[in-house]
Amino acid sequence: MFLICRFHFLSENSVNDKYSNYYVMFSGNLVAHWSILGLSMNFIKPCVMLIVSSMLLISPKFLLQNSYCSNIIRVPKDFATIQEAVDNAEPGDLVLVSAGTYHEQLRIEKWLTIKGENENTTIIEGNTSGICIQITADNVVVTGFKIQNALIGIVIQNSSGSRIMKNTITAISRESVILLQSQSNIVANNTIVNNAEGIHLVLSSNNTICQNKLYHNFDCGVLLNNSTGNLIKDNSVSANHDTGVFLFDSSNNLVENNVIVWSHDDGIVLKRSRDNLLRGNVVFSNYHSGCYLVNSANNTLVDNVFEANCWHGVELYYSNNNEIANNLGVDNGNVGVYLFCSGGNFLRNNLLTGNARDFRVYGEVLEDFLNDVDCSNRVSGGVLCYWVNKNGLRVPEDVGYVAVINSTGIVVSDLFLSGNGQGVLFAFTNNSFLTRVVVFDNLYGVEFFRANNNRVAFNLLANNTFGIFVRESESNVFCFNTIIDNGKGVVGICVVGNSFFRNNFVNQSEQIAFFQSGGNIWDTGVEGNYWDSYVGVDADGDGVGDAAYVLDGGNCDEYPLMRFRIPGDCNRDGVVDVMDVGIVREAWLSVVGEVCYNSCADLSWDGMVNVGDAVFVGLCWGQSV
């Protein structure tokens, strides 16, 4: 008596279409026949122990699902339509479909393998309506078809262990493949092109979406909705009209080693999603951002390349406690990494270079700025310096970006800062000093937010969109700065009691713009600022205009300077020389209120003429307009 048992399955170790047939015949003598892709091997008694040992490694569940006495049903040889073959098949049967066009909408409610002869010539035609293939059973395999012209391509509902592989899906009005409340399925090696939407998972977990080509779809390439534990890997996602890969309300998914290019929106979007890992993806030339996180937390972005996206490389929008590490953000059209109202994020070993702006942070409360960004991160100009809760320190000279958060007594000096969202950002930082810094070609040259009692002096701010941008800050002093060729020289929003004097404002599109602000000071009572747009006269030749320069309704420089102001030029004659030394000497050690005090000699504007003022003259000796 003989028992014949056949195994027919897709290899668990590969997503390729490799079918294996196992026949084991038990009798007085044991003979095994193993046919893999048409190659036969015969084993006799010496192989018995090897075969039995191998079978013991297969789980009882696998044996239950994959060992059976099965049939091979051929379409159209045995049945004229695929649906007839499906309806007449027993669980576990193999349905082989010859090349041709089949105008059908299939319902598969049992465990079957349905294999088309060729994915380009074995066509399931949906006639522009309905669902081409609807699967509601476990362990269904569909492979080798061209599926086209339907409302939905393939629906997998309440299914596990099914495999959709090596199909071409095109001209679908909605989802090409949609998984609904399904687990542990594989969608692999498919070409999904020119559909409304690519692959969509809803309330589905532990599925694998890999090695697919998804391009020219009108909506997303891959969309996860309320789904968890899925693997999105090694896909080519290109030229889709919406987002490449979109995770919505989804968690604990792995998006790995995908190439996402030319999306008409963002490359990758995480919205209201958490605890996902994005690793090793190449995301480039998308029409918006490479990766956009919205209200998402505890995600990890590691070892990705975000290149040449039209907007940002990575943008976090109200997204907290994410990790961004070992990524390359290069040649993006706006900001390499942009943190917008996002706090508690951890940045390490990122290289941001060649972007229109390499790095930027924006916040509205202190917590938005409390990120952990260490000096392992680099921008085009050097180290990314992001200090939080520091006291009494000097910023090193090898930095290319400076943000000082919730700190006091910080000195920023002798730097060249270019190509970022801010050259220097002070947020919730007080009693600090910014001097001898060249701030060139940033969005904001110097930005203050809720920063008080700081001094900004002897800096060059050039070619920035905004030279100085001050929000909700007070009692800061800006003096002896040259503010040139910016879009706007100074912008103030809700600012009070800040002082601007002895600065040079040259060739701005707009000199100042202040909103909801008051009580700001534009002169010392003797000297104001040099404005190249001032058209007044100096009849007495003292270097100060005879008429005030009205800047806007609430701001006025009463003593506008007639020529470019050089630090150390006490008598305002356009050159720093022995005459200026004499003015400082005559007022030496005097203080405000004393007869010999001369405010023109008080270059540091600290109410006393002392060694600091003499140093200014010495540093600028011989300079002239």
Sequence and secondary structure as in RCSB ss.txt:
>XXXX:A:sequence
MFLICRFHFLSENSVNDKYSNYYVMFSGNLVAHWSILGLSMNFIKPCVMLIVSSMLLISPKFLLQNSYCSNIIRV
PKDFATIQEAVDNAEPGDLVLVSAGTYHEQLRIEKWLTIKGENENTTIIEGNTSGICIQITADNVVVTGFKIQNA
LIGIVIQNSSGSRIMKNTITAISRESVILLQSQSNIVANNTIVNNAEGIHLVLSSNNTICQNKLYHNFDCGVLLN
NSTGNLIKDNSVSANHDTGVFLFDSSNNLVENNVIVWSHDDGIVLKRSRDNLLRGNVVFSNYHSGCYLVNSANNT
LVDNVFEANCWHGVELYYSNNNEIANNLGVDNGNVGVYLFCSGGNFLRNNLLTGNARDFRVYGEVLEDFLNDVDC
SNRVSGGVLCYWVNKNGLRVPEDVGYVAVINSTGIVVSDLFLSGNGQGVLFAFTNNSFLTRVVVFDNLYGVEFFR
ANNNRVAFNLLANNTFGIFVRESESNVFCFNTIIDNGKGVVGICVVGNSFFRNNFVNQSEQIAFFQSGGNIWDTG
VEGNYWDSYVGVDADGDGVGDAAYVLDGGNCDEYPLMRFRIPGDCNRDGVVDVMDVGIVREAWLSVVGEVCYNSC
ADLSWDGMVNVGDAVFVGLCWGQSV
>XXXX:A:secstr
  EEEEEEEE TT  S  EEEEEEEESSS EEEEEETTEEEEE GGGHHHHHHHHHTS HHHHHHHEE   EEEE
TTT SSHHHHHHH  TT EEEE SEEEE  EEE S  EEEES TTTEEEE TTSSEEEEE SSS EEES EEEEE
SEEEEEES BS EEES EEEEESSEEEEEES BS EEES EEESSSEEEEEES BS EEES EEES SS SEEEE
S BS EEES EEES SS SEEEES BS EEES EEE  SS SEEEES BS EEES EEES SS SEEEES BS E
EES EEES SS SEEEES  S EEES EEES SSEEEEEES  S EEES EEESSSEEEEEE SSGGGG  EE T
T EETTEEEEEEES BS B  TTEEEEEEES BS EEEEEEEESSSEEEEEES BS EEEEEEEES SEEEEEES
  S EEES EEES SEEEEEES BS EEES EEES SEEEEEES BS EEES EEES SEEEEEES B  B   S
S   EETT     TT SSB SS EEEETTEEESS BSS   TT TT SSB SHHHHHHHHHTTT BTTSTT  TT
T TT SSB SHHHHHHHHHTTT B 
